[in-house]
């Protein structure tokens, strides 16, 4: 350890100030918080009864469009309904073909996408609208919340 004595004690505040200024103006590696915009295709959001492993469930189907608003490719990785907490799957359309799967969202492009959930046990009787909040998670772990999504029932009330 070097002993700076009186000169060091006088220079330390100045050196600390210089270091603080360097850190303040140094470019930050920040990740974007907003990568996509999502729009519901309301007539094609529905739910119906189904089953998972022989147990009754609500099959909840979401159709929408997603736009990558960044200058880099993006990716939707997961989705869940907040209440009742239900994880589902996300599939996007291939950028060049009319097939769906786990595809990247090209920069500044819009594509159709779907989400599918199986809510167990069912929370509604057939014929009633199902309304919930959905969270979609992208490749940067940003959470995009869709509030008050309405799903029409396939059964007649």
N, C-alpha and C positions, 0 to 999 in steps of 0.2 A: 504494500500500500504506500503510495507517495504522499508525503506530508507537504501540503501547499502553503501552509502558514498564512500570513496576513494577506498575501497577494491572492491566494486561492479563495479566502473568505470574501475578498472584495469582488473577485471575478465570478463567483458562483451564481449570484442573482442574475448577472448579465448573461452567462452561459445558459441558465435555466430559461430565461426569456427567449433567447435565440432558438433553443430546442423546442419551446412551445410554439413559436411562430412557424418553424419548419413543419411540425406535426399538424398545425392548423391548415397550412396551405398545401400539404402533401395530398395528391389525388387519393381519394378513398375508393376502394374496391367495393362498391355497393351493388347489390342485386336488386333488380326492379321488383317492386311490390305489386304492380299492376302489369300483367302479361297478356291477359285475355279479356274479352267481353263476351257475355253469353246472353242469348235471346231465346225465350221459350217459343216453341211452335205449339201454341195452346190447344188447337183442335186435336193434336196427336199425343197429348199427355193423358194417359188413362190408367185405370187400375181394374183388376178383376181378381176373382178367387183362383187360387192354385194350391199346390202343395209342395212341400220340401220334405223328403224322406218320410212320406206318408202323413205328414202333419199339415193341417190347413194353414194357408198363408195368403197374404195380399200380394199379388204380383203388380208392381208399380213400374210403369214404363214412361220414360221421359224422352221426348224428341225436342231438339233445339238446334241452334247454330252457334258456333263459337268462332270468334275472330281473334287471331294472334295480333296484338297491337304493338309488338316489339319489332326490332330489326334483326332478331335472331329467332331460330326455330324454338318452338315451345312444345310441351307435352303434358297432356292431362293424365294423371296417374291413378287417382282414386276419387271416390265420391261416397258421401253418406247422408242419410236423412238424420236430422238432429233429434227429433222426437217422433216415435220411439227410435232410439239410436239403432240404425240399420245400415250396414255397409253394403255397397252395391258395386256394379262394374260400369266402366266407362268405355265406349268404343267410338272412334272417330272414323270418318270416311277417308279413304286413301286419297292423297293429293291428286293423283292422276287417273284413278279408276273408280268405278262405282262398287267398291267393296269396303266393308267395315272391319275394323280391328284395332290393334294398338299402334296407331300411326302418329307420326310427328305432325305438329301444326306448323306449316311453313310461315315464314315471316310475312306479316301484313296480308294474310289470306283468311277467308271465311270458309268453313266447311260444316256440313251437317254432322251432328253427333247424337248418340243415344246413351241413356243410363237405364239400368235395370236393377230393381231392388225386390227382395222378398221379405215383407214385414211379417214377423211371427211373434205372437199370435195376431190374427187380424184385429185391427182397432175399430173397424166400422162394419156396419151391416151393408150388404150389397144395395146398390141404388143411391148411396150417399156420396157426395163429393169428398175427396180426401185432399186436405190442404196441409202443407208442411214447408219447412225450410230445408234446403239442400246445400251442402258444402261440397265444392269441387276443389281438389288439390292438384296443383301443377308441379312441374319438375323442380321448381325452386322452393317448394313447400309453402307457397302462397295459398291461402284459403279464400276462395271466391264464393261468397254466400248468395244463394238465390232465395229471396224471402217470399213466403206466401205462394208457393207454386200450387196451382189447383189441378187436380187430376179428376177427370170425370169417370164415373163408374160405367163399366160395360153393361151391367145389369140394369134393367128398367126399374125405377123406384115404385 
